Amino acid sequence: MPVSSAPATEASVAKRPRGRPRKTAAERDDGNRRPELLRSAARLFRHKGFHATSTRDIAAAAGMQSGSPFYHFKSKGALLHAVMDEGMRSAIERQQQALQRAKSAETDSVGRLRTLIRNHFDILLGPGSDFIPVMLYEARSITPRQRAALTELQGEYEVPWIPVLDALYRSGQLKADVKLARLLIFGALNWSAQWYDRRKSATLDELTDAAMKLFIGETA
């Protein structure tokens, strides 16, 4: 390594830049754009697919400079995992809020199942609903460690369903084994992300009514 032949003066030390270069105004603005970046990425990953979407596409959709996503994420794969993680954490929070409202209304197990199903449809099909479908259909594009982390969040999301289904099974309203019923219910609900079109199909309330009739024969 070359070494200077003369000691540095106080003036030269004072002028030497320290730390990371100062960000431009545009870069500082991009630093506050993470939520929009995630929303844009989720929308593109869902409709174009992970592999067909470039970081340039995502940056353009978010109104950012082409390299700006890498201020937030090391790679496109890291961004994909962040979309899935954000989707699951938001889903858990929204489900907790929905159940809290149902608890305040003193609903029974049938009412709580309706609340869970209606909320799940909203997460899958309502406004800003790109996150969970991306997780459902792009799982092969993330690492085993990332999948394991998401599996833990999925388990946390499913926990509140178990006592509701148990209660319905004990009352005779749910006929199938609880574990199998839970898997089949989620399979049926999640598949709606593939075929549902809010412009042509039933409302989410109508979907919920149909699901209740299918799973426990509930008509009201």
C-alpha positions, 0 to 999 in steps of 0.5 A: 500500500503506498504511503504519503511521504509527508504528514497530513496537515490540519487543513487537509484533515479538515477537508477530508470527507468522513463517513458515507457521502451526503445523499442528494435530495432525491436519495433522501426522498427515496429513503422515505418511500419504503412502503410505496416500494413494497406496494409497487413490488407486490402489485408487479410480482402478483400480476407479472410474476417475480422473474418477469419483473425487474428492479427497474420496473419496480422503481419506475412504478414507485416513482423512484430512481432505477437503483433506489430499491437497493438502498432498502434491499440487497436484492430483488429476492430480498424485496420479494421476501419483504413483500411476503413478510409485510403481507403476513404481519399486516394480515395478522394485525388485521385479523386481531382487530377483526376478532377484537371487534367480534368479541366486543359484539359478543358473537358466538363461534358461528359469528367468529368463523364468519368474521375470520372468513370475511376478513380473510377474503378482504386480505386476499381480494380487497383493496391493496390485496397483492401481498398475500397472493404473492406469498401463496404463488411465489414461494419457490422463489425465496430461500428455505430460511425465508420460507421457514420464517414465513411458515412461523407467521402463517402458523401465528395467523392460523392459531385463532381459527383452531378454537373456533373450529373446535367449538363448531366441531363439538357442537356438531356444526362442523362435520369434518376433522378439525385439522383437515377442515382447517387445511381444506378451508384455507385451500378453498379460500386462498384459491379465490385469489386465482379466479375472483374478479371484483368487477364481475363476481359476487361481493365479498359478503356474498362470497362469505355467505357461500363459504359459510354454507359450504363449510357448516351449512350456515344460511344466515 
